[in-house]
Amino acid sequence: MIKCRVEGGAPPAPVYRLFEADEYVCDGVNCDFVQANVLVALQDIYTPNIGKFYELQAGGFYYGLVEEVYSGPGAILNPTNFTNCNSWCSL
């Protein structure tokens, strides 16, 4: 009799760290502040940089990380970051 071990199934779900952030939108040249206290998420395989700016993974908005929080849903961010928001507008 041959015994085998079957492994498989879905890969583990990614783990995210949550942050409170300020939300901005690019007006074509500069970033304009939209609102504060927005919950955002960054996959935990990336090192977050408080004070840096990240783009929403779906595009359209930019977020300056303020502090880490530990509960709630968050919009998923692209891990690429810039020192200031206007750097996104110049791309």
C-alpha positions as CSV (number, residue, x, y, z in Angstrom):
1,M,0.0,0.0,0.0
2,I,1.3,3.4,-0.9
3,K,0.5,6.3,1.3
4,C,0.7,9.9,0.1
5,R,0.2,13.2,1.6
6,V,-2.0,15.6,-0.3
7,E,-1.2,19.3,0.1
8,G,-2.9,22.1,-1.6
9,G,-5.9,24.3,-1.3
10,A,-6.0,28.0,-1.5
11,P,-2.9,30.0,-0.6
12,P,-3.1,31.9,2.7
13,A,-4.8,35.3,2.6
14,P,-2.4,38.2,2.8
15,V,-2.1,40.0,6.1
16,Y,-2.4,43.8,6.2
17,R,-1.4,46.5,8.7
18,L,-3.9,49.3,9.2
19,F,-3.1,53.1,9.3
20,E,-4.9,56.3,9.8
21,A,-4.1,58.6,7.0
22,D,-4.8,62.0,5.4
23,E,-6.4,61.7,1.9
24,Y,-5.4,63.8,-1.1
25,V,-6.3,64.1,-4.7
26,C,-4.1,65.4,-7.5
27,D,-5.5,68.4,-9.4
28,G,-3.0,67.9,-12.3
29,V,-0.1,69.8,-10.7
30,N,-0.5,69.7,-6.9
31,C,-2.2,67.6,-4.2
32,D,-5.3,68.9,-2.6
33,F,-6.3,67.8,0.9
34,V,-9.7,65.9,0.9
35,Q,-10.1,64.6,4.4
36,A,-8.4,63.3,7.5
37,N,-8.8,60.1,9.5
38,V,-9.1,57.7,6.6
39,L,-8.4,54.0,7.3
40,V,-5.9,52.5,4.8
41,A,-4.1,49.1,4.7
42,L,-0.6,48.1,3.6
43,Q,0.3,44.5,3.1
44,D,2.6,43.4,6.1
45,I,5.4,42.3,3.8
46,Y,6.2,46.0,3.2
47,T,7.8,48.3,5.7
48,P,5.4,51.3,6.2
49,N,6.8,54.8,6.4
50,I,4.8,57.2,8.6
51,G,4.8,60.6,6.9
52,K,5.3,59.2,3.4
53,F,2.6,59.2,0.7
54,Y,1.1,56.2,-0.9
55,E,-1.4,55.7,-3.8
56,L,-4.6,53.9,-3.5
57,Q,-4.1,50.5,-5.2
58,A,-7.2,51.2,-7.3
59,G,-5.8,54.7,-8.2
60,G,-7.3,58.1,-7.8
61,F,-6.4,59.1,-4.3
62,Y,-3.1,59.5,-2.3
63,Y,-2.6,59.0,1.4
64,G,-0.1,60.4,3.9
65,L,0.3,57.9,6.7
66,V,-0.3,59.4,10.2
67,E,-0.3,56.5,12.6
68,E,-0.8,52.8,12.9
69,V,-4.2,51.6,14.1
70,Y,-5.4,48.1,15.0
71,S,-9.0,47.7,13.9
72,G,-11.4,48.4,11.1
73,P,-11.4,48.0,7.3
74,G,-8.9,49.9,5.2
75,A,-8.5,50.8,1.6
76,I,-5.5,48.9,0.2
77,L,-2.5,50.9,-0.8
78,N,0.2,50.4,-3.4
79,P,3.5,49.9,-1.6
80,T,5.4,52.5,-3.6
81,N,5.8,55.8,-1.7
82,F,7.0,59.3,-2.1
83,T,8.3,61.9,0.4
84,N,5.6,64.4,-0.7
85,C,2.3,64.1,-2.3
86,N,3.1,66.5,-5.2
87,S,5.6,63.9,-6.5
88,W,2.7,61.8,-7.5
89,C,1.1,64.6,-9.5
90,S,4.3,65.1,-11.6
91,L,4.2,61.5,-12.9
